[in-house]
Amino acid sequence: MRRWTALLASVLVAAAAAPASAHTAAGHMRPAAEAANHLPADFASLTDSEWTDWRIGGIGGGAPRTSHTPVVFVHGNNTDAATWYPVISQLKAEFGYSSGDLWALSYNGVGCTNDGGLLTRNNGPYAQDRARSIGCVVTGNGQNVADLAAFVAGVRRYTGSEKVMLVGHSLGVTVARRTMFEVPEVREAVAGFVGIAGSNHGTSFCPPGSETTVESCNEIAAGTEWLREMNQPDEAPGPTRWMTVYDGTGVGDPAFAGPTYAQSPRLEGAANCEYPGFYHNDLRVDPRIVRDYAAFLAAVEAGSAFTCPVPYAPAP
């Protein structure tokens, strides 16, 4: 655990040390390269709204759709769509989804390899997708809103589906929530939202004073106007149905360490599901947790009730 905590913290320290230009937040850096693209040839070719010489990479399509509502996965900081390979594989194997139902974008170029779970390995062409990575590059929320909005629109056009599900992890939670907040077309299209370890009320990686020195902390440090604006008057507005997934103890997830931050990922009005002791990335990929949020997505599709599971411990 200490190894992973130190690695995540080192990313933020490096960002704080990097000089800011007149047009970017503190520590903002260009990624090493475009992310891998596993999208269908006839899917809309989308240009990154910030790095305008790059296309948006991602995963999706390649098979007929099922009756499932399409799912759009939104990755966290320093990573890319490849972070979702274990989840995509499990949803296909256990829950009847096809590749045509499951989509993930890469909103900030190629990611780095600090996104592994302690207990669950990645799969798919993960190493291949990350081959051009030369290190972790942090980004913020606001500059990625246009990319997610364009991707959701592209998925809806390609699949013909009026509705989508959004599943976000870490920074992807607040990127997705901000997109819904700013773009009515996206807000109206989201039937269900799963927010995994999101900094909805701050993060221990952005302590007081970090707002002007670390990329994205001006948005997701506790008490920022950016978060207050998004959280009022309703943190989980309908008709979208909401689920959050988080440690809740202040011990398992270093992004929400201590009592001040332990409950930050919860949203008033959501099904707030605690997984005590689970690490930040395992909250995304642990097969038992994936089954739980797949059950939530099924409940949204069926219009039925959903109850958080009785908490269980990480596997030894």
LUMKE-730293 format. One record per residue: residue number from 1; x, y, z of N, C-alpha, C in turn. Coordinates in steps of 0.1 Angstrom, whole numbers. Example, Ala and Ser with C-alpha at 12.3 -4.5 7.8 and 13.67 -1.06 7.14 Angstrom:
! LUMKE-730293
num  n.px  n.py  n.pz  ca.px  ca.py  ca.pz  c.px  c.py  c.pz
1  132  -57  78  123  -45  78  132  -33  78
2  128  -22  71  137  -11  71  129  0  79
END
This chain:
! LUMKE-730293
num  n.px  n.py  n.pz  ca.px  ca.py  ca.pz  c.px  c.py  c.pz
1  8  -12  0  0  0  0  9  13  0
2  19  13  8  28  24  9  34  27  -5
3  38  17  -12  44  19  -25  34  26  -35
4  22  22  -35  12  29  -44  9  43  -39
5  8  45  -26  5  58  -21  16  68  -25
6  29  63  -23  40  72  -27  40  75  -41
7  37  65  -50  37  68  -64  26  78  -68
8  14  77  -63  4  86  -66  8  100  -61
9  13  101  -49  17  114  -43  28  120  -51
10  37  112  -57  48  117  -65  44  124  -77
11  33  119  -83  27  125  -95  23  139  -92
12  16  141  -81  12  155  -77  23  164  -74
13  33  159  -67  45  167  -64  52  171  -77
14  53  162  -86  59  166  -99  52  177  -106
15  38  176  -105  30  186  -112  32  199  -105
16  33  199  -92  35  212  -85  48  218  -88
17  58  210  -92  71  216  -95  72  221  -109
18  63  217  -118  64  222  -132  59  236  -133
19  65  244  -142  61  258  -143  48  259  -151
20  39  268  -147  27  271  -154  28  281  -165
21  22  280  -176  22  290  -186  11  300  -183
22  10  310  -191  0  321  -189  -14  316  -192
23  -15  304  -199  -28  300  -203  -33  287  -197
24  -24  281  -188  -28  268  -182  -27  269  -167
25  -33  259  -160  -32  258  -146  -18  254  -142
26  -15  256  -129  -2  252  -124  1  238  -126
27  13  235  -132  17  221  -134  11  214  -146
28  4  222  -154  -2  216  -166  9  212  -176
29  8  200  -181  18  195  -190  12  187  -202
30  19  187  -213  14  180  -225  18  165  -223
31  8  156  -226  11  142  -225  22  138  -236
32  27  126  -234  37  121  -243  33  119  -257
33  20  114  -259  15  110  -272  0  108  -272
34  -5  106  -284  -19  102  -285  -21  89  -277
35  -33  87  -273  -37  74  -267  -41  65  -278
36  -40  52  -275  -44  42  -285  -58  43  -289
37  -61  40  -301  -75  41  -306  -80  27  -311
38  -90  22  -303  -97  10  -307  -111  12  -310
39  -114  24  -316  -128  27  -319  -131  23  -334
40  -143  20  -337  -146  16  -351  -142  26  -361
41  -139  22  -373  -134  31  -384  -145  41  -387
42  -158  37  -386  -168  46  -389  -174  54  -377
43  -167  53  -366  -171  61  -354  -165  75  -357
44  -172  85  -352  -168  99  -355  -154  101  -350
45  -146  107  -359  -132  111  -356  -132  124  -348
46  -128  123  -335  -129  134  -326  -115  140  -323
47  -114  153  -324  -101  159  -321  -101  164  -307
48  -90  162  -300  -89  166  -286  -90  181  -286
49  -99  186  -277  -102  201  -277  -90  209  -272
50  -81  203  -264  -70  210  -259  -57  208  -267
51  -54  195  -270  -43  191  -278  -48  189  -292
52  -50  200  -300  -58  200  -312  -51  193  -324
53  -39  188  -322  -32  180  -333  -34  165  -330
54  -42  162  -320  -44  148  -317  -59  144  -318
55  -62  132  -321  -75  127  -320  -77  121  -306
56  -90  120  -302  -94  113  -290  -93  98  -292
57  -85  91  -283  -85  77  -284  -96  71  -276
58  -96  57  -276  -106  51  -268  -109  36  -272
59  -119  30  -266  -123  17  -268  -138  16  -270
60  -142  7  -279  -157  6  -281  -160  0  -294
61  -173  -5  -295  -178  -10  -308  -171  -23  -312
62  -173  -26  -324  -166  -39  -329  -175  -51  -329
63  -187  -49  -324  -197  -61  -323  -211  -55  -322
64  -221  -63  -327  -235  -58  -326  -238  -54  -311
65  -247  -45  -310  -252  -41  -297  -262  -52  -291
66  -263  -52  -278  -274  -60  -272  -285  -50  -268
67  -294  -55  -259  -304  -46  -254  -299  -37  -242
68  -287  -39  -238  -282  -30  -227  -280  -16  -232
69  -283  -7  -223  -280  8  -225  -265  9  -226
70  -260  16  -236  -245  18  -238  -239  24  -225
71  -227  19  -222  -220  24  -210  -207  32  -215
72  -206  44  -210  -194  52  -213  -185  53  -200
73  -173  48  -201  -164  48  -190  -154  60  -191
74  -152  67  -179  -144  79  -178  -133  77  -168
75  -121  76  -173  -109  73  -165  -105  84  -156
76  -95  81  -147  -90  91  -138  -78  98  -143
77  -71  106  -134  -60  114  -137  -48  105  -141
78  -39  109  -150  -27  103  -155  -30  90  -162
79  -42  85  -164  -45  73  -171  -52  75  -184
80  -57  64  -190  -65  65  -202  -75  54  -203
81  -81  52  -214  -92  42  -215  -87  28  -212
82  -74  25  -213  -69  11  -211  -71  7  -196
83  -74  16  -187  -76  13  -173  -89  5  -171
84  -98  5  -181  -110  -2  -180  -111  -16  -186
85  -100  -21  -191  -100  -35  -197  -106  -45  -188
86  -102  -46  -175  -107  -57  -167  -122  -56  -165
87  -127  -43  -164  -142  -41  -162  -149  -45  -175
88  -144  -41  -186  -151  -44  -199  -151  -59  -201
89  -140  -66  -198  -140  -81  -199  -150  -87  -190
90  -151  -83  -178  -160  -89  -169  -175  -87  -173
91  -178  -74  -177  -192  -72  -181  -196  -80  -193
92  -187  -82  -202  -190  -91  -214  -191  -106  -209
93  -182  -110  -201  -183  -124  -197  -194  -128  -188
94  -198  -119  -178  -207  -122  -168  -221  -116  -170
95  -222  -105  -177  -235  -98  -177  -241  -96  -191
96  -236  -102  -201  -242  -102  -214  -240  -90  -222
97  -231  -81  -219  -227  -70  -227  -219  -74  -239
98  -220  -66  -249  -211  -68  -261  -201  -56  -262
99  -191  -58  -271  -182  -46  -273  -190  -34  -278
100  -201  -37  -285  -209  -26  -290  -216  -18  -280
101  -217  -23  -267  -223  -16  -257  -214  -8  -248
102  -201  -11  -249  -191  -6  -239  -181  3  -245
103  -180  15  -240  -172  25  -246  -164  33  -236
104  -151  36  -239  -143  44  -230  -134  53  -238
105  -134  66  -234  -125  75  -241  -112  78  -233
106  -102  83  -240  -90  87  -234  -89  103  -236
107  -92  110  -226  -94  124  -227  -81  133  -225
108  -70  126  -223  -57  134  -222  -45  127  -227
109  -46  121  -239  -35  114  -245  -32  101  -237
110  -20  96  -240  -17  83  -234  -14  84  -219
111  -18  74  -211  -17  75  -197  -4  68  -192
112  -2  67  -179  10  60  -174  5  48  -166
113  14  41  -160  10  28  -154  9  28  -139
114  4  39  -133  1  39  -119  -13  36  -115
115  -20  30  -125  -35  28  -123  -38  13  -120
116  -29  5  -116  -32  -9  -113  -38  -11  -99
117  -46  -21  -98  -51  -25  -85  -41  -33  -77
118  -42  -33  -64  -33  -41  -56  -36  -56  -58
119  -49  -59  -60  -54  -73  -60  -59  -77  -74
120  -61  -69  -83  -67  -72  -96  -57  -67  -107
121  -53  -76  -116  -44  -73  -127  -52  -68  -139
122  -46  -59  -147  -52  -55  -159  -50  -66  -170
123  -58  -65  -181  -57  -74  -191  -59  -67  -205
124  -62  -75  -215  -63  -69  -228  -49  -63  -233
125  -49  -55  -243  -37  -50  -248  -32  -38  -240
126  -32  -39  -227  -28  -28  -218  -14  -23  -220
127  -4  -33  -220  10  -29  -222  12  -22  -235
128  5  -28  -246  6  -22  -259  1  -8  -259
129  -10  -6  -253  -16  7  -253  -8  18  -246
130  0  14  -236  8  23  -228  23  24  -233
131  26  17  -244  40  16  -248  46  30  -251
132  38  40  -255  44  53  -258  44  62  -246
133  40  57  -234  40  66  -222  54  68  -217
134  57  80  -213  70  82  -207  69  88  -193
135  57  87  -187  56  92  -174  42  97  -172
136  38  100  -159  25  104  -155  23  119  -158
137  13  123  -164  10  137  -167  -4  140  -162
138  -5  149  -152  -18  152  -147  -26  162  -155
139  -39  162  -154  -47  172  -161  -58  176  -151
140  -67  185  -156  -78  190  -148  -91  186  -153
141  -102  191  -148  -115  188  -152  -120  196  -163
142  -119  209  -162  -126  218  -171  -122  216  -186
143  -109  214  -188  -104  213  -202  -108  200  -209
144  -114  191  -201  -118  178  -207  -133  177  -209
145  -141  187  -205  -155  186  -206  -160  185  -220
146  -154  193  -229  -158  193  -243  -155  179  -250
147  -144  173  -246  -141  160  -251  -151  149  -247
148  -154  149  -234  -164  139  -230  -178  142  -236
149  -182  154  -237  -195  158  -243  -195  153  -258
150  -184  155  -265  -183  151  -279  -184  135  -280
151  -177  129  -271  -177  114  -271  -190  108  -268
152  -197  114  -258  -211  109  -255  -220  111  -267
153  -219  122  -273  -227  125  -285  -224  115  -296
154  -211  112  -298  -206  102  -308  -212  88  -305
155  -212  84  -293  -217  71  -289  -232  70  -291
156  -239  81  -288  -253  81  -290  -257  80  -305
157  -249  87  -313  -251  87  -328  -248  73  -333
158  -237  67  -329  -233  55  -334  -242  43  -330
159  -246  43  -318  -255  32  -313  -270  35  -315
160  -273  47  -318  -288  50  -319  -295  51  -306
161  -288  51  -295  -294  50  -282  -296  65  -277
162  -308  67  -272  -312  80  -266  -304  82  -253
163  -302  71  -246  -297  72  -232  -283  65  -232
164  -275  69  -222  -262  62  -219  -261  61  -204
165  -252  52  -199  -248  52  -185  -234  58  -185
166  -231  65  -175  -217  70  -172  -211  63  -160
167  -199  58  -162  -192  52  -150  -178  59  -150
168  -176  66  -139  -163  74  -138  -155  69  -126
169  -142  71  -127  -133  67  -116  -124  79  -113
170  -123  83  -100  -113  93  -96  -116  106  -103
171  -107  112  -109  -110  125  -116  -121  123  -127
172  -122  111  -132  -133  109  -142  -147  111  -136
173  -148  110  -123  -161  113  -117  -165  128  -118
174  -155  136  -114  -158  151  -115  -158  156  -129
175  -150  150  -138  -150  154  -152  -165  151  -157
176  -170  139  -154  -183  135  -159  -194  144  -153
177  -193  146  -140  -203  154  -133  -203  169  -139
178  -191  174  -141  -190  187  -147  -196  188  -161
179  -194  177  -168  -199  177  -182  -214  177  -181
180  -220  170  -172  -235  170  -170  -239  184  -166
181  -232  190  -157  -235  203  -152  -235  214  -163
182  -225  213  -172  -224  223  -182  -231  221  -195
183  -234  208  -198  -239  205  -211  -252  198  -210
184  -263  205  -212  -277  200  -210  -279  187  -218
185  -274  186  -230  -276  174  -238  -271  162  -232
186  -259  163  -225  -254  152  -218  -262  148  -205
187  -265  159  -198  -273  157  -186  -286  149  -188
188  -293  153  -199  -306  147  -202  -304  133  -208
189  -292  129  -212  -290  116  -218  -286  105  -208
190  -281  109  -196  -276  100  -187  -286  93  -178
191  -289  80  -180  -299  73  -172  -293  69  -159
192  -281  65  -158  -275  61  -146  -260  65  -145
193  -256  68  -133  -242  74  -131  -236  66  -119
194  -224  60  -122  -216  54  -111  -204  62  -109
195  -202  67  -97  -190  75  -94  -181  68  -84
196  -170  63  -89  -161  55  -81  -149  63  -76
197  -148  65  -62  -137  72  -56  -135  86  -62
198  -146  94  -63  -145  107  -69  -144  118  -58
199  -137  128  -62  -134  139  -52  -146  149  -52
200  -157  145  -48  -169  153  -49  -170  164  -38
201  -162  162  -28  -161  173  -17  -147  175  -13
202  -137  172  -22  -123  174  -18  -116  161  -18
203  -102  162  -18  -94  150  -17  -81  154  -9
204  -76  144  -2  -64  146  6  -52  148  -2
205  -53  146  -15  -42  149  -24  -41  164  -27
206  -52  171  -24  -52  186  -26  -55  193  -12
207  -45  193  -4  -46  199  9  -47  214  8
208  -51  221  18  -52  236  18  -39  242  13
209  -40  251  4  -28  258  -2  -23  252  -15
210  -29  240  -19  -25  234  -31  -32  239  -43
211  -42  247  -41  -51  252  -52  -43  259  -63
212  -33  266  -60  -25  273  -70  -12  267  -74
213  -9  255  -69  3  248  -72  2  235  -78
214  -10  228  -77  -11  215  -83  -23  215  -93
215  -21  209  -104  -31  209  -115  -43  202  -109
216  -55  207  -112  -68  203  -108  -72  206  -94
217  -62  210  -85  -66  213  -71  -74  226  -70
218  -73  235  -80  -81  247  -80  -96  243  -82
219  -98  231  -86  -112  226  -88  -116  217  -77
220  -108  207  -73  -113  197  -64  -107  197  -50
221  -100  207  -46  -97  209  -32  -110  211  -24
222  -110  207  -12  -122  209  -4  -126  224  -3
223  -138  227  -5  -143  241  -3  -141  250  -15
224  -137  245  -26  -136  254  -38  -149  259  -43
225  -150  270  -49  -162  275  -55  -166  266  -67
226  -156  259  -73  -159  250  -84  -168  239  -79
227  -164  233  -68  -172  222  -62  -185  227  -57
228  -185  238  -50  -198  243  -44  -208  246  -55
229  -204  252  -66  -213  254  -77  -219  242  -82
230  -211  231  -84  -216  219  -89  -225  211  -80
231  -222  213  -67  -230  205  -57  -243  212  -52
232  -246  223  -57  -258  230  -53  -267  233  -65
233  -280  232  -63  -287  228  -50  -289  213  -48
234  -285  205  -58  -287  191  -58  -275  184  -62
235  -269  175  -54  -257  168  -57  -260  157  -67
236  -271  151  -67  -274  139  -75  -288  142  -82
237  -289  151  -91  -302  155  -97  -308  144  -106
238  -321  143  -105  -328  133  -113  -331  140  -127
239  -337  132  -136  -341  118  -134  -329  108  -134
240  -317  112  -136  -306  103  -135  -305  96  -122
241  -302  83  -122  -300  76  -109  -285  75  -106
242  -282  76  -94  -268  78  -90  -263  67  -80
243  -251  62  -82  -244  53  -72  -230  58  -70
244  -225  58  -57  -211  61  -55  -205  49  -48
245  -192  47  -51  -184  36  -46  -172  41  -40
246  -170  38  -27  -158  44  -20  -154  36  -8
247  -142  39  -3  -137  32  9  -145  36  22
248  -146  49  25  -154  53  36  -147  53  49
249  -136  47  51  -129  46  64  -118  57  66
250  -113  63  55  -102  72  56  -89  65  57
251  -89  51  55  -77  43  56  -73  36  44
252  -83  30  37  -80  22  25  -75  30  13
253  -81  41  10  -79  49  -2  -71  61  1
254  -59  62  -3  -50  74  0  -55  87  -5
255  -64  87  -15  -70  99  -21  -80  105  -11
256  -84  98  -1  -94  103  9  -90  98  23
257  -78  102  26  -72  98  39  -77  106  50
258  -80  99  61  -84  106  74  -98  110  74
259  -103  113  86  -117  116  88  -122  128  80
260  -114  138  77  -118  149  69  -123  146  56
261  -117  136  49  -120  133  35  -127  119  33
262  -128  112  44  -133  98  42  -147  97  35
263  -155  107  37  -169  106  31  -170  116  19
264  -159  121  14  -159  130  3  -166  125  -10
265  -164  112  -13  -170  107  -26  -185  106  -26
266  -192  106  -14  -206  103  -14  -213  116  -19
267  -225  113  -25  -234  123  -30  -248  122  -24
268  -253  133  -19  -266  133  -13  -276  130  -23
269  -284  119  -21  -294  115  -30  -290  103  -38
270  -277  99  -37  -272  87  -44  -274  74  -36
271  -272  63  -42  -269  50  -34  -255  50  -31
272  -251  54  -19  -237  56  -15  -232  43  -8
273  -224  36  -16  -220  22  -12  -205  22  -7
274  -203  18  5  -190  18  11  -183  5  10
275  -170  5  8  -162  -8  7  -150  -6  16
276  -152  -8  29  -141  -4  38  -128  -11  36
277  -117  -3  35  -104  -9  34  -99  -11  19
278  -108  -8  9  -104  -10  -4  -95  1  -10
279  -85  -2  -17  -76  7  -23  -83  15  -35
280  -77  26  -38  -83  35  -48  -86  28  -61
281  -76  21  -66  -78  15  -80  -86  2  -79
282  -85  -6  -67  -93  -18  -66  -108  -15  -65
283  -111  -3  -60  -125  1  -60  -131  1  -74
284  -123  3  -84  -127  3  -98  -128  -11  -104
285  -118  -20  -101  -117  -32  -108  -119  -45  -100
286  -120  -44  -87  -123  -56  -79  -135  -63  -85
287  -134  -76  -89  -146  -83  -95  -159  -82  -87
288  -158  -83  -74  -170  -82  -66  -176  -69  -67
289  -168  -58  -67  -174  -45  -68  -179  -42  -81
290  -173  -47  -92  -178  -46  -105  -192  -52  -106
291  -193  -64  -100  -207  -70  -100  -217  -62  -93
292  -213  -55  -82  -222  -46  -75  -227  -34  -84
293  -217  -28  -91  -222  -16  -99  -228  -21  -112
294  -225  -33  -117  -233  -39  -128  -247  -41  -124
295  -249  -45  -111  -263  -47  -106  -270  -34  -105
296  -263  -23  -102  -270  -10  -102  -274  -6  -116
297  -265  -8  -126  -268  -5  -140  -280  -13  -144
298  -281  -26  -140  -292  -34  -144  -305  -29  -137
299  -304  -24  -125  -316  -19  -118  -321  -6  -125
300  -311  2  -130  -315  14  -138  -323  10  -150
301  -317  0  -157  -324  -4  -170  -338  -10  -167
302  -339  -17  -156  -352  -23  -153  -362  -14  -146
303  -357  -2  -141  -365  6  -133  -369  1  -120
304  -359  -7  -114  -362  -14  -101  -353  -8  -91
305  -356  -12  -78  -348  -6  -67  -334  -12  -66
306  -325  -5  -60  -311  -10  -58  -307  -7  -44
307  -302  -17  -37  -297  -15  -23  -282  -18  -23
308  -274  -10  -16  -260  -12  -15  -258  -26  -8
309  -247  -33  -12  -245  -46  -5  -240  -44  9
310  -241  -55  17  -235  -54  30  -219  -53  28
311  -213  -44  35  -198  -43  33  -190  -56  35
312  -180  -58  27  -171  -69  28  -157  -64  27
313  -148  -73  31  -134  -69  32  -126  -72  19
314  -115  -65  16  -107  -68  5  -102  -83  6
315  -100  -89  -5  -94  -103  -5  -80  -103  1
316  -76  -113  8  -63  -113  14  -52  -114  4
END
